Amino acid sequence: MLDEALSAFVTLFVTIDPPGLAPLFLALTAGMSRAERAQVALRGTLIAFVVLVLFAVAGLGILSIFGITIPAFRIAGGLLLFYIAFEMMFEKRQERHERHAERALSTDHIRRMAVFPLAIPLIAGPGAISATILLADGTSEVLGRAMLIGIIAVILAGVWLVFFLAERLDRYLGETGRIVLTRLLGLILAALAVQFVADGVLTFAGQIGTPD
């Protein structure tokens, strides 16, 4: 159970990348007062929590409605996570997120900004949603899901703390620190993504080799 919890924590932490969200949050909230920034941070993290919990609880049911098998989603999710890892290691993901931030600055709506692009897709993006469904598949019905929801809550509490300390954290890390941290997390995520794909392929192979 401890190994599962640690693996789930690392997967979601690396996928969401709280430290990498700090400069993006600052760009989104440029010109806002401290109270307005606090409102956006709280609203955005709460919305992202609801979205991820929804997929942790009902993600498998949603897949079954569309006739998607777990091995197929495991392979697809692993490939998506690998793509995100590639972007992180070659600084493509930051550029894409910054484009989302620039679009949001033109709307000048605090409530909308908390939903898009802060909650979705910067916090609860396709990678985080895919990872949540894959992790939910590997847990027991009650205890495992409760553990996963607790991990999501802890990570998003960390995201909120990063937003709260964004100015100080950005100054502390600096440009070099952000690059090193992002690439290191990208490498870890790439390894986890390969494991997801390998598990999905092995499950498919087992199903093909099993007689009806």
VMD Tcl script that draws the C-alpha trace (Angstrom):
set ca {
  {0.00 0.00 0.00}
  {2.84 2.38 0.84}
  {4.52 1.69 -2.50}
  {1.23 2.36 -4.33}
  {0.74 5.62 -2.44}
  {4.28 6.77 -3.19}
  {3.95 5.87 -6.87}
  {0.60 7.70 -7.11}
  {2.00 10.76 -5.36}
  {5.07 10.96 -7.60}
  {3.01 10.43 -10.77}
  {0.48 13.16 -9.98}
  {3.05 15.56 -8.52}
  {5.24 15.31 -11.61}
  {2.27 15.55 -13.98}
  {0.74 18.60 -12.29}
  {4.19 20.14 -11.58}
  {3.30 22.65 -8.81}
  {6.67 24.53 -8.89}
  {6.34 25.03 -12.64}
  {2.92 26.64 -12.16}
  {4.31 29.49 -10.05}
  {5.54 31.76 -12.88}
  {2.39 31.01 -14.90}
  {0.20 32.00 -11.97}
  {2.14 35.25 -11.66}
  {1.60 35.93 -15.38}
  {-2.12 35.18 -15.12}
  {-2.64 37.46 -12.15}
  {-0.39 40.35 -13.19}
  {-1.84 43.65 -11.99}
  {-4.15 42.03 -9.44}
  {-4.19 42.87 -5.76}
  {-3.10 40.29 -3.18}
  {-6.75 39.62 -2.27}
  {-7.69 39.04 -5.92}
  {-4.75 36.69 -6.39}
  {-5.79 34.76 -3.29}
  {-9.33 34.44 -4.65}
  {-8.12 33.13 -8.02}
  {-5.71 30.68 -6.34}
  {-8.33 29.23 -4.01}
  {-11.07 28.99 -6.63}
  {-8.75 27.46 -9.22}
  {-7.37 24.76 -6.93}
  {-10.85 23.85 -5.63}
  {-12.22 23.47 -9.15}
  {-9.22 21.34 -10.16}
  {-9.75 19.17 -7.06}
  {-13.40 18.55 -7.97}
  {-12.46 17.64 -11.55}
  {-9.73 15.18 -10.53}
  {-11.87 13.59 -7.79}
  {-14.66 13.12 -10.34}
  {-12.32 11.16 -12.60}
  {-10.83 9.27 -9.64}
  {-14.30 8.09 -8.61}
  {-16.16 7.79 -11.92}
  {-13.40 7.79 -14.54}
  {-13.61 4.04 -15.14}
  {-17.39 4.28 -15.53}
  {-16.96 7.10 -18.03}
  {-14.57 4.91 -20.04}
  {-17.00 1.99 -20.01}
  {-19.76 4.20 -21.45}
  {-17.58 4.77 -24.52}
  {-16.47 1.14 -24.66}
  {-12.83 1.92 -23.88}
  {-10.91 -0.89 -22.16}
  {-8.46 -0.23 -19.36}
  {-5.44 -1.63 -21.27}
  {-6.25 0.66 -24.22}
  {-6.57 3.69 -21.95}
  {-3.40 2.68 -20.09}
  {-1.44 2.67 -23.35}
  {-3.03 5.91 -24.58}
  {-2.56 7.59 -21.21}
  {1.04 6.42 -21.02}
  {1.76 7.84 -24.48}
  {0.14 11.14 -23.49}
  {2.19 11.30 -20.30}
  {5.33 10.52 -22.31}
  {4.50 13.39 -24.67}
  {4.11 15.71 -21.68}
  {7.46 14.45 -20.32}
  {9.06 15.17 -23.70}
  {7.65 18.70 -23.63}
  {8.96 19.22 -20.10}
  {12.48 18.08 -20.98}
  {12.64 20.25 -24.10}
  {10.80 23.29 -22.66}
  {7.78 22.97 -24.96}
  {5.18 22.60 -22.20}
  {6.12 25.91 -20.56}
  {5.73 27.73 -23.87}
  {2.27 26.22 -24.44}
  {1.13 27.10 -20.91}
  {2.39 30.65 -21.34}
  {0.22 30.99 -24.46}
  {-2.81 29.95 -22.36}
  {-1.84 32.58 -19.78}
  {-1.59 35.31 -22.41}
  {-5.09 34.50 -23.69}
  {-6.51 34.69 -20.17}
  {-4.94 38.09 -19.53}
  {-7.03 39.60 -22.31}
  {-10.36 38.46 -20.79}
  {-9.87 40.26 -17.45}
  {-12.41 38.08 -15.63}
  {-11.23 36.69 -12.31}
  {-13.83 33.94 -12.06}
  {-13.33 32.76 -15.62}
  {-9.57 32.87 -15.15}
  {-9.81 30.53 -12.17}
  {-11.67 28.00 -14.32}
  {-9.74 28.50 -17.57}
  {-6.85 28.28 -17.95}
  {-5.85 27.92 -14.28}
  {-7.96 24.95 -13.13}
  {-8.29 23.49 -16.63}
  {-5.89 22.79 -18.32}
  {-2.97 24.14 -16.25}
  {-3.72 22.16 -13.05}
  {-6.19 19.45 -14.08}
  {-4.97 18.98 -17.63}
  {-5.24 15.93 -19.89}
  {-2.12 14.41 -18.35}
  {-3.35 14.75 -14.76}
  {-6.79 13.40 -15.69}
  {-5.26 10.43 -17.54}
  {-2.90 9.70 -14.66}
  {-5.80 9.88 -12.17}
  {-7.88 7.34 -14.12}
  {-4.91 5.01 -14.54}
  {-4.08 5.19 -10.83}
  {-7.73 4.62 -9.90}
  {-7.69 1.44 -11.98}
  {-4.82 0.07 -9.90}
  {-6.47 0.61 -6.50}
  {-9.04 -1.29 -4.46}
  {-12.61 -0.03 -4.44}
  {-12.81 1.87 -1.15}
  {-9.47 2.19 0.62}
  {-7.47 2.70 -2.56}
  {-9.80 5.38 -3.93}
  {-9.83 7.16 -0.57}
  {-6.03 7.09 -0.57}
  {-5.94 8.49 -4.11}
  {-8.36 11.29 -3.25}
  {-6.23 12.10 -0.20}
  {-3.12 12.28 -2.40}
  {-4.93 14.59 -4.83}
  {-5.95 16.80 -1.90}
  {-2.37 16.95 -0.58}
  {-0.89 17.82 -3.98}
  {-3.49 20.50 -4.70}
  {-2.95 21.94 -1.24}
  {0.69 22.15 -2.30}
  {-0.39 23.87 -5.53}
  {-2.34 26.44 -3.52}
  {0.71 26.98 -1.27}
  {2.89 27.47 -4.35}
  {0.45 30.09 -5.63}
  {0.46 31.78 -2.21}
  {4.28 31.88 -2.21}
  {4.61 32.34 -5.99}
  {6.59 35.57 -5.94}
  {9.13 34.29 -3.41}
  {9.39 30.84 -5.02}
  {10.01 32.31 -8.47}
  {12.81 34.51 -7.14}
  {14.33 31.60 -5.18}
  {14.40 29.10 -8.05}
  {15.48 31.51 -10.75}
  {15.59 30.62 -14.44}
  {18.28 27.96 -14.03}
  {16.53 26.32 -11.09}
  {13.23 26.10 -13.00}
  {14.94 24.52 -16.01}
  {16.76 21.91 -13.93}
  {13.68 21.03 -11.88}
  {11.40 20.80 -14.93}
  {13.77 18.53 -16.83}
  {14.35 16.28 -13.85}
  {10.61 15.90 -13.29}
  {10.17 15.29 -17.01}
  {12.65 12.41 -16.92}
  {10.84 10.80 -13.99}
  {7.48 11.21 -15.74}
  {8.88 9.63 -18.93}
  {9.90 6.52 -16.98}
  {6.48 6.29 -15.35}
  {4.80 6.72 -18.77}
  {6.83 3.87 -20.24}
  {5.72 1.69 -17.33}
  {2.06 2.52 -18.02}
  {2.46 1.58 -21.71}
  {4.32 -1.63 -20.87}
  {1.61 -2.68 -18.40}
  {-1.09 -1.99 -20.99}
  {0.71 -3.96 -23.72}
  {1.31 -6.92 -21.39}
  {-2.37 -6.94 -20.40}
  {-3.41 -6.88 -24.06}
  {-1.00 -9.70 -24.85}
  {-2.38 -11.72 -21.95}
  {-5.94 -11.24 -23.17}
  {-5.01 -12.31 -26.70}
  {-3.18 -15.37 -25.44}
  {-6.07 -16.44 -23.19}
  {-8.52 -18.79 -24.95}
  {-12.22 -17.86 -24.82}
}
mol new
graphics top color blue
foreach p $ca { graphics top sphere $p radius 0.5 }
foreach p [lrange $ca 0 end-1] q [lrange $ca 1 end] { graphics top cylinder $p $q radius 0.2 }
display resetview
